[in-house]
Every structure is written in structure tokens, then in C-alpha cells.
Amino acid sequence: MRKILNFPIIGWLAVLAVAGCARDKKPDDYQSSVLEDLPFVYKMTVQQGNIITEQMVDDLELGMTKRQVEFLLGTPLLIDFFHTNRWDYVYTIKRGHDQMEERSLTLYFEDDALVRIAGDMRPDPQRKASQEPTEILVTVPDYEHRKGLIKRSLEAVGLEPKD
């Protein structure tokens, strides 16, 4: 009689254990690892999108053509199929355990000319005026003809005339 009473209890426990493991986890129920927030756990830097600096944004001017803007800022991250006169530049970076930084820049065109700039970063004429133009000076040494090992050996033997 004891074996008959124990079987349904064990069976029901097994069914409950299997059913508990088989439940669907929704994305909202995602839990990160306990070890993930420890300071010695390495998290690599992840950056996505177009890198846009203040100097690049300061060089933007109303009236620039799409081609000039693309040369200056690069290909936009998003060009809407239905609104081809709107270009979106988005940049995100997550450094290790720090919060994610996000920058966005939206450019509006009319008749292939830049008419409006919106987003986190805006051109600042004062900042552009305060930047000193940097002069790059490159010195190139004069050409010095150097003979190779074989040519020097032939000259030493007398088979090649000296210059």
C-alpha cells in the first residue's frame, strides 16, 4: 500500500519540476549575471554609428550640398526611404561599466541644399572662431642615392664602373 501512495506524490513533483523549467522567459524578465557588475570583470568598449566631433559640426554651413555634407561627416547612418531630404547621424558608445553616451544629429535638405540642423550637437560660430588654424609644416630630406650590396661588390672587384 505504501508504494501506491508514494508514486502519485513523486509523479506530481516530477511533473511540477519539468513544468517549472519549461516556462517561457520574456525579454522583460532578463536578469544579468551576478558577476557582471563586479569591478574586476572586463567589459569591452562598444561604439556604433558615425563619429561626429564638435569641429566637424562647426564646419557645417547652411546651403551646403548633400555631397559636401557627406564629404565632411561621412555617409549618414539613416536615410529614410520616404523622407530622402532628412539625414540622421547617430553615435553611441558604451565604455566598460559606464553609462551609454548617445549623440544625434539630424540634417534637413531642400533642393540639395542644407536648410536646417537639429539634434544634440549644433554648430557654434564662437567656438569655430576661437579655434586657431593649425599650420602643418612637413620637411622632406633630400634624396640620397644609396647603392645596394651587389653594386658595391661589383665596383670593388672592378666589374662595374664607379659613378
MODELLER restraints for C-alpha pairs under 7 A, 6 or more apart:
rsr = mdl.restraints
at = mdl.atoms
rsr.add(forms.Gaussian(group=physical.xy_distance, feature=features.Distance(at['CA:43:A'], at['CA:96:A']), mean=4.60, stdev=0.5))
rsr.add(forms.Gaussian(group=physical.xy_distance, feature=features.Distance(at['CA:43:A'], at['CA:97:A']), mean=6.72, stdev=0.5))
rsr.add(forms.Gaussian(group=physical.xy_distance, feature=features.Distance(at['CA:44:A'], at['CA:95:A']), mean=6.79, stdev=0.5))
rsr.add(forms.Gaussian(group=physical.xy_distance, feature=features.Distance(at['CA:44:A'], at['CA:96:A']), mean=5.46, stdev=0.5))
rsr.add(forms.Gaussian(group=physical.xy_distance, feature=features.Distance(at['CA:45:A'], at['CA:94:A']), mean=5.58, stdev=0.5))
rsr.add(forms.Gaussian(group=physical.xy_distance, feature=features.Distance(at['CA:45:A'], at['CA:95:A']), mean=4.38, stdev=0.5))
rsr.add(forms.Gaussian(group=physical.xy_distance, feature=features.Distance(at['CA:45:A'], at['CA:96:A']), mean=5.51, stdev=0.5))
rsr.add(forms.Gaussian(group=physical.xy_distance, feature=features.Distance(at['CA:46:A'], at['CA:93:A']), mean=5.60, stdev=0.5))
rsr.add(forms.Gaussian(group=physical.xy_distance, feature=features.Distance(at['CA:46:A'], at['CA:94:A']), mean=5.24, stdev=0.5))
rsr.add(forms.Gaussian(group=physical.xy_distance, feature=features.Distance(at['CA:46:A'], at['CA:95:A']), mean=6.58, stdev=0.5))
rsr.add(forms.Gaussian(group=physical.xy_distance, feature=features.Distance(at['CA:47:A'], at['CA:92:A']), mean=5.55, stdev=0.5))
rsr.add(forms.Gaussian(group=physical.xy_distance, feature=features.Distance(at['CA:47:A'], at['CA:93:A']), mean=4.10, stdev=0.5))
rsr.add(forms.Gaussian(group=physical.xy_distance, feature=features.Distance(at['CA:47:A'], at['CA:94:A']), mean=6.34, stdev=0.5))
rsr.add(forms.Gaussian(group=physical.xy_distance, feature=features.Distance(at['CA:48:A'], at['CA:91:A']), mean=5.79, stdev=0.5))
rsr.add(forms.Gaussian(group=physical.xy_distance, feature=features.Distance(at['CA:48:A'], at['CA:92:A']), mean=5.33, stdev=0.5))
rsr.add(forms.Gaussian(group=physical.xy_distance, feature=features.Distance(at['CA:48:A'], at['CA:93:A']), mean=6.43, stdev=0.5))
rsr.add(forms.Gaussian(group=physical.xy_distance, feature=features.Distance(at['CA:49:A'], at['CA:77:A']), mean=6.35, stdev=0.5))
rsr.add(forms.Gaussian(group=physical.xy_distance, feature=features.Distance(at['CA:49:A'], at['CA:90:A']), mean=5.56, stdev=0.5))
rsr.add(forms.Gaussian(group=physical.xy_distance, feature=features.Distance(at['CA:49:A'], at['CA:91:A']), mean=4.49, stdev=0.5))
rsr.add(forms.Gaussian(group=physical.xy_distance, feature=features.Distance(at['CA:49:A'], at['CA:92:A']), mean=6.50, stdev=0.5))
rsr.add(forms.Gaussian(group=physical.xy_distance, feature=features.Distance(at['CA:50:A'], at['CA:77:A']), mean=6.80, stdev=0.5))
rsr.add(forms.Gaussian(group=physical.xy_distance, feature=features.Distance(at['CA:50:A'], at['CA:89:A']), mean=6.25, stdev=0.5))
rsr.add(forms.Gaussian(group=physical.xy_distance, feature=features.Distance(at['CA:50:A'], at['CA:90:A']), mean=6.18, stdev=0.5))
rsr.add(forms.Gaussian(group=physical.xy_distance, feature=features.Distance(at['CA:50:A'], at['CA:91:A']), mean=5.33, stdev=0.5))
rsr.add(forms.Gaussian(group=physical.xy_distance, feature=features.Distance(at['CA:51:A'], at['CA:91:A']), mean=6.06, stdev=0.5))
rsr.add(forms.Gaussian(group=physical.xy_distance, feature=features.Distance(at['CA:52:A'], at['CA:73:A']), mean=6.95, stdev=0.5))
rsr.add(forms.Gaussian(group=physical.xy_distance, feature=features.Distance(at['CA:56:A'], at['CA:72:A']), mean=6.78, stdev=0.5))
rsr.add(forms.Gaussian(group=physical.xy_distance, feature=features.Distance(at['CA:56:A'], at['CA:73:A']), mean=6.69, stdev=0.5))
rsr.add(forms.Gaussian(group=physical.xy_distance, feature=features.Distance(at['CA:57:A'], at['CA:122:A']), mean=6.48, stdev=0.5))
rsr.add(forms.Gaussian(group=physical.xy_distance, feature=features.Distance(at['CA:57:A'], at['CA:123:A']), mean=5.32, stdev=0.5))
rsr.add(forms.Gaussian(group=physical.xy_distance, feature=features.Distance(at['CA:58:A'], at['CA:123:A']), mean=4.29, stdev=0.5))
rsr.add(forms.Gaussian(group=physical.xy_distance, feature=features.Distance(at['CA:58:A'], at['CA:124:A']), mean=5.79, stdev=0.5))
rsr.add(forms.Gaussian(group=physical.xy_distance, feature=features.Distance(at['CA:58:A'], at['CA:125:A']), mean=6.88, stdev=0.5))
rsr.add(forms.Gaussian(group=physical.xy_distance, feature=features.Distance(at['CA:58:A'], at['CA:128:A']), mean=5.96, stdev=0.5))
rsr.add(forms.Gaussian(group=physical.xy_distance, feature=features.Distance(at['CA:60:A'], at['CA:123:A']), mean=6.74, stdev=0.5))
rsr.add(forms.Gaussian(group=physical.xy_distance, feature=features.Distance(at['CA:62:A'], at['CA:114:A']), mean=5.12, stdev=0.5))
rsr.add(forms.Gaussian(group=physical.xy_distance, feature=features.Distance(at['CA:62:A'], at['CA:115:A']), mean=5.54, stdev=0.5))
rsr.add(forms.Gaussian(group=physical.xy_distance, feature=features.Distance(at['CA:63:A'], at['CA:113:A']), mean=4.84, stdev=0.5))
rsr.add(forms.Gaussian(group=physical.xy_distance, feature=features.Distance(at['CA:63:A'], at['CA:114:A']), mean=4.80, stdev=0.5))
rsr.add(forms.Gaussian(group=physical.xy_distance, feature=features.Distance(at['CA:63:A'], at['CA:115:A']), mean=6.28, stdev=0.5))
rsr.add(forms.Gaussian(group=physical.xy_distance, feature=features.Distance(at['CA:64:A'], at['CA:113:A']), mean=5.38, stdev=0.5))
rsr.add(forms.Gaussian(group=physical.xy_distance, feature=features.Distance(at['CA:64:A'], at['CA:114:A']), mean=5.29, stdev=0.5))
rsr.add(forms.Gaussian(group=physical.xy_distance, feature=features.Distance(at['CA:65:A'], at['CA:112:A']), mean=5.40, stdev=0.5))
rsr.add(forms.Gaussian(group=physical.xy_distance, feature=features.Distance(at['CA:65:A'], at['CA:113:A']), mean=4.65, stdev=0.5))
rsr.add(forms.Gaussian(group=physical.xy_distance, feature=features.Distance(at['CA:65:A'], at['CA:114:A']), mean=6.26, stdev=0.5))
rsr.add(forms.Gaussian(group=physical.xy_distance, feature=features.Distance(at['CA:66:A'], at['CA:112:A']), mean=5.80, stdev=0.5))
rsr.add(forms.Gaussian(group=physical.xy_distance, feature=features.Distance(at['CA:66:A'], at['CA:113:A']), mean=6.53, stdev=0.5))
rsr.add(forms.Gaussian(group=physical.xy_distance, feature=features.Distance(at['CA:76:A'], at['CA:87:A']), mean=6.01, stdev=0.5))
rsr.add(forms.Gaussian(group=physical.xy_distance, feature=features.Distance(at['CA:76:A'], at['CA:88:A']), mean=5.89, stdev=0.5))
rsr.add(forms.Gaussian(group=physical.xy_distance, feature=features.Distance(at['CA:76:A'], at['CA:89:A']), mean=5.27, stdev=0.5))
rsr.add(forms.Gaussian(group=physical.xy_distance, feature=features.Distance(at['CA:77:A'], at['CA:88:A']), mean=6.07, stdev=0.5))
rsr.add(forms.Gaussian(group=physical.xy_distance, feature=features.Distance(at['CA:77:A'], at['CA:89:A']), mean=5.31, stdev=0.5))
rsr.add(forms.Gaussian(group=physical.xy_distance, feature=features.Distance(at['CA:77:A'], at['CA:90:A']), mean=6.51, stdev=0.5))
rsr.add(forms.Gaussian(group=physical.xy_distance, feature=features.Distance(at['CA:78:A'], at['CA:87:A']), mean=6.15, stdev=0.5))
rsr.add(forms.Gaussian(group=physical.xy_distance, feature=features.Distance(at['CA:78:A'], at['CA:88:A']), mean=5.17, stdev=0.5))
rsr.add(forms.Gaussian(group=physical.xy_distance, feature=features.Distance(at['CA:78:A'], at['CA:89:A']), mean=6.81, stdev=0.5))
rsr.add(forms.Gaussian(group=physical.xy_distance, feature=features.Distance(at['CA:79:A'], at['CA:86:A']), mean=6.50, stdev=0.5))
rsr.add(forms.Gaussian(group=physical.xy_distance, feature=features.Distance(at['CA:79:A'], at['CA:87:A']), mean=5.19, stdev=0.5))
rsr.add(forms.Gaussian(group=physical.xy_distance, feature=features.Distance(at['CA:79:A'], at['CA:88:A']), mean=6.58, stdev=0.5))
rsr.add(forms.Gaussian(group=physical.xy_distance, feature=features.Distance(at['CA:80:A'], at['CA:86:A']), mean=6.96, stdev=0.5))
rsr.add(forms.Gaussian(group=physical.xy_distance, feature=features.Distance(at['CA:85:A'], at['CA:108:A']), mean=5.71, stdev=0.5))
rsr.add(forms.Gaussian(group=physical.xy_distance, feature=features.Distance(at['CA:85:A'], at['CA:109:A']), mean=4.86, stdev=0.5))
rsr.add(forms.Gaussian(group=physical.xy_distance, feature=features.Distance(at['CA:85:A'], at['CA:110:A']), mean=6.59, stdev=0.5))
rsr.add(forms.Gaussian(group=physical.xy_distance, feature=features.Distance(at['CA:86:A'], at['CA:106:A']), mean=6.94, stdev=0.5))
rsr.add(forms.Gaussian(group=physical.xy_distance, feature=features.Distance(at['CA:86:A'], at['CA:107:A']), mean=5.70, stdev=0.5))
rsr.add(forms.Gaussian(group=physical.xy_distance, feature=features.Distance(at['CA:86:A'], at['CA:108:A']), mean=4.65, stdev=0.5))
rsr.add(forms.Gaussian(group=physical.xy_distance, feature=features.Distance(at['CA:86:A'], at['CA:109:A']), mean=6.35, stdev=0.5))
rsr.add(forms.Gaussian(group=physical.xy_distance, feature=features.Distance(at['CA:87:A'], at['CA:106:A']), mean=5.68, stdev=0.5))
rsr.add(forms.Gaussian(group=physical.xy_distance, feature=features.Distance(at['CA:87:A'], at['CA:107:A']), mean=5.15, stdev=0.5))
rsr.add(forms.Gaussian(group=physical.xy_distance, feature=features.Distance(at['CA:87:A'], at['CA:108:A']), mean=6.54, stdev=0.5))
rsr.add(forms.Gaussian(group=physical.xy_distance, feature=features.Distance(at['CA:88:A'], at['CA:105:A']), mean=5.91, stdev=0.5))
rsr.add(forms.Gaussian(group=physical.xy_distance, feature=features.Distance(at['CA:88:A'], at['CA:106:A']), mean=4.55, stdev=0.5))
rsr.add(forms.Gaussian(group=physical.xy_distance, feature=features.Distance(at['CA:88:A'], at['CA:107:A']), mean=6.49, stdev=0.5))
rsr.add(forms.Gaussian(group=physical.xy_distance, feature=features.Distance(at['CA:89:A'], at['CA:104:A']), mean=5.68, stdev=0.5))
rsr.add(forms.Gaussian(group=physical.xy_distance, feature=features.Distance(at['CA:89:A'], at['CA:105:A']), mean=5.04, stdev=0.5))
rsr.add(forms.Gaussian(group=physical.xy_distance, feature=features.Distance(at['CA:89:A'], at['CA:106:A']), mean=6.20, stdev=0.5))
rsr.add(forms.Gaussian(group=physical.xy_distance, feature=features.Distance(at['CA:90:A'], at['CA:103:A']), mean=5.84, stdev=0.5))
rsr.add(forms.Gaussian(group=physical.xy_distance, feature=features.Distance(at['CA:90:A'], at['CA:104:A']), mean=4.43, stdev=0.5))
rsr.add(forms.Gaussian(group=physical.xy_distance, feature=features.Distance(at['CA:90:A'], at['CA:105:A']), mean=6.41, stdev=0.5))
rsr.add(forms.Gaussian(group=physical.xy_distance, feature=features.Distance(at['CA:91:A'], at['CA:102:A']), mean=5.71, stdev=0.5))
rsr.add(forms.Gaussian(group=physical.xy_distance, feature=features.Distance(at['CA:91:A'], at['CA:103:A']), mean=5.18, stdev=0.5))
rsr.add(forms.Gaussian(group=physical.xy_distance, feature=features.Distance(at['CA:91:A'], at['CA:104:A']), mean=6.32, stdev=0.5))
rsr.add(forms.Gaussian(group=physical.xy_distance, feature=features.Distance(at['CA:92:A'], at['CA:100:A']), mean=6.79, stdev=0.5))
rsr.add(forms.Gaussian(group=physical.xy_distance, feature=features.Distance(at['CA:92:A'], at['CA:101:A']), mean=5.54, stdev=0.5))
rsr.add(forms.Gaussian(group=physical.xy_distance, feature=features.Distance(at['CA:92:A'], at['CA:102:A']), mean=4.39, stdev=0.5))
rsr.add(forms.Gaussian(group=physical.xy_distance, feature=features.Distance(at['CA:92:A'], at['CA:103:A']), mean=6.42, stdev=0.5))
rsr.add(forms.Gaussian(group=physical.xy_distance, feature=features.Distance(at['CA:93:A'], at['CA:100:A']), mean=5.70, stdev=0.5))
rsr.add(forms.Gaussian(group=physical.xy_distance, feature=features.Distance(at['CA:93:A'], at['CA:101:A']), mean=5.35, stdev=0.5))
rsr.add(forms.Gaussian(group=physical.xy_distance, feature=features.Distance(at['CA:93:A'], at['CA:102:A']), mean=6.68, stdev=0.5))
rsr.add(forms.Gaussian(group=physical.xy_distance, feature=features.Distance(at['CA:94:A'], at['CA:100:A']), mean=4.41, stdev=0.5))
rsr.add(forms.Gaussian(group=physical.xy_distance, feature=features.Distance(at['CA:94:A'], at['CA:101:A']), mean=6.35, stdev=0.5))
rsr.add(forms.Gaussian(group=physical.xy_distance, feature=features.Distance(at['CA:103:A'], at['CA:120:A']), mean=5.98, stdev=0.5))
rsr.add(forms.Gaussian(group=physical.xy_distance, feature=features.Distance(at['CA:104:A'], at['CA:119:A']), mean=5.38, stdev=0.5))
rsr.add(forms.Gaussian(group=physical.xy_distance, feature=features.Distance(at['CA:104:A'], at['CA:120:A']), mean=5.57, stdev=0.5))
rsr.add(forms.Gaussian(group=physical.xy_distance, feature=features.Distance(at['CA:105:A'], at['CA:118:A']), mean=5.93, stdev=0.5))
rsr.add(forms.Gaussian(group=physical.xy_distance, feature=features.Distance(at['CA:105:A'], at['CA:119:A']), mean=4.42, stdev=0.5))
rsr.add(forms.Gaussian(group=physical.xy_distance, feature=features.Distance(at['CA:105:A'], at['CA:120:A']), mean=6.24, stdev=0.5))
rsr.add(forms.Gaussian(group=physical.xy_distance, feature=features.Distance(at['CA:105:A'], at['CA:121:A']), mean=6.27, stdev=0.5))
rsr.add(forms.Gaussian(group=physical.xy_distance, feature=features.Distance(at['CA:106:A'], at['CA:117:A']), mean=5.98, stdev=0.5))
rsr.add(forms.Gaussian(group=physical.xy_distance, feature=features.Distance(at['CA:106:A'], at['CA:118:A']), mean=5.02, stdev=0.5))
rsr.add(forms.Gaussian(group=physical.xy_distance, feature=features.Distance(at['CA:106:A'], at['CA:119:A']), mean=5.66, stdev=0.5))
rsr.add(forms.Gaussian(group=physical.xy_distance, feature=features.Distance(at['CA:107:A'], at['CA:116:A']), mean=5.98, stdev=0.5))
rsr.add(forms.Gaussian(group=physical.xy_distance, feature=features.Distance(at['CA:107:A'], at['CA:117:A']), mean=4.84, stdev=0.5))
rsr.add(forms.Gaussian(group=physical.xy_distance, feature=features.Distance(at['CA:107:A'], at['CA:118:A']), mean=6.36, stdev=0.5))
rsr.add(forms.Gaussian(group=physical.xy_distance, feature=features.Distance(at['CA:108:A'], at['CA:114:A']), mean=5.97, stdev=0.5))
rsr.add(forms.Gaussian(group=physical.xy_distance, feature=features.Distance(at['CA:108:A'], at['CA:115:A']), mean=5.84, stdev=0.5))
rsr.add(forms.Gaussian(group=physical.xy_distance, feature=features.Distance(at['CA:108:A'], at['CA:116:A']), mean=5.11, stdev=0.5))
rsr.add(forms.Gaussian(group=physical.xy_distance, feature=features.Distance(at['CA:108:A'], at['CA:117:A']), mean=6.46, stdev=0.5))
rsr.add(forms.Gaussian(group=physical.xy_distance, feature=features.Distance(at['CA:109:A'], at['CA:115:A']), mean=5.40, stdev=0.5))
rsr.add(forms.Gaussian(group=physical.xy_distance, feature=features.Distance(at['CA:154:A'], at['CA:160:A']), mean=5.30, stdev=0.5))
rsr.add(forms.Gaussian(group=physical.xy_distance, feature=features.Distance(at['CA:155:A'], at['CA:161:A']), mean=6.20, stdev=0.5))
rsr.add(forms.Gaussian(group=physical.xy_distance, feature=features.Distance(at['CA:155:A'], at['CA:162:A']), mean=6.20, stdev=0.5))
